[in-house]
């Protein structure tokens, strides 16, 4: 009886107020209609000691903090807000696409892979520098991007894992190089890849390639490994975090946890910048927002990649009168050298 009355009430409501319901539904669909933009605004800083844990690691008096920006997917609502609110910036999605057909979902997958890549580089560099070189095994070649010129009878997507080429299992990068050596332009190579634990084959047309890509077709890969580490490390990044811009700071934080000396010397250190496998620090986007976040988080020092990122931060510091030391960093070793000199500076 109760359900019958409830059903009758709902039906009467729908009949009498359908215009309001229709308006609200249309309004919702309009304001959430996707647009080809990201909207950025200042974020803050996060203590990296909460993002990983090294077994029996050393603890610092100061802290290493990653600077982040808040990123919103573009739609009608966020676009309108960004036009009204100061301190918000719209960036076209095309700036982040290697292939114009890449979807927002694929870009999100690449961002997740880039965080994993940054963490792997950070571990390799930090542990090696601390004299605890990791042992690598179980190579996995992830697709990071493809170009528009890719000619394949099956779509290759970001996040696919290349496992075989010409039916030869890939157990090392050299296996891959051996298999593609001498491939003739215009012919097709058979590749096998996995996606969501399912295996697929694709025939990819061989093209002239440049020195930036070791493959004779425009598919860009990154090598991921299982790492045997002593001491062990566990990462605790949240599902909403992605990208490679925390690479430098993650490397420093891990390294300082592995050595007895406290390189923070009690300072609250923030920063940004990617980290490559050879320790080179790369520039990032949205650096002005990350500097603002570091200032808002009361950081003493801001480490920033050399070049335009550094110049932009120095200019912003002068304009805003920020009370923070900005340090230009080109390599991981540059950052270590600066931190090792902090002790003398404090004394």
Steps between C-alpha positions, in 0.01 A plus 500: 500500500780738590684432173180555302445842661864593445481399135180702457662806661806477272284470188289800598814702568642411158176590324462833677864612508647344187596842361717575804656155481567537128657843557727373777608203289576718197682754720716225650585359157595846372729603787676161503548487122871424448728757338857441370668676791660443836447768764786560743515689827743522788526196721737463791773274629498143630756348735657215305559297815129416471541371145751221560650295780851355504555206732701621804567827319653809662272787603575865424442804721388700200287379210491450125178618341362461151324805358183429310231678303128429500390374159138490387369340184354759267125535468258790465488559875877499563552713188258767627653494849852539354384811312365657818743390771854645507791260526351233275647402165357309205734280298390320186512121522684501167810622686516162673420279202767323298229362273200722425272199551606446861201518732482658845488147642821402317673816622405402853653154446824659376509731802472197729782328312711815525464494879615137502786591269604788725488277808708231329761755394499646851562161658774404254686829546456533877592141585799499265626830642466354850704194400200266500462434128172325409479174305267512198286218363178432305517768229166648392488735201204735537366707212522865604387652169454447130515755220242576231724328243458158662374249241362195679217254440406528868492801729799530731402688814678669788554244775534198271795274586718377213594135564616354166623613161496265203393231750822546700445561872651827620699444817741791459522821300774335294251227396281773357790668319616170353152423368455833318854524367503516121123531466418635153296818462150423375485146636302399809621366834279285719482612861321335789372705792278460803213723603295429812673161528391399148747438218469657154701502177553797271687550173679834496647664190873575511595862426814713496577590859711760674757467776244576772314177440682167487196334338435513125142611567359792701420321827667637811575260783628518855673217685358403838664240722446312821768633737665299776577757769674492836353667698151460353284797404122536473337789313177655628398746230124541479291398199447867416872575469683462171767649276878522520554844652573363849798303370778720637350542845412131530859406413640737763256382766580133439876562495494691829306213658776257397795695644580590858569870437193724504529717189191706585676658799156576641379698198162460332606433141253507212562462131409355166658351189510171316788256546647297214685172540836681480405751772420792271227728636239605244267797482129478575181693430316724744813591695359835615209323670741259667714786632186671636403175669845469657476853637150437633635184666774701679787321324847643564654386171364431152705278268414564136628371163756712319390711206162660442352348818769666713472833317122503541530432872759774556278747315194398703692523828598860421147594389328346801772563758512133598719416800646172376839394365481379141774260389575411139557126450631326188575152634442284806867550593448878489222464755714278726788746485270786596348303789841392630596868521186587699669393823778758457244762404295438815806517722 
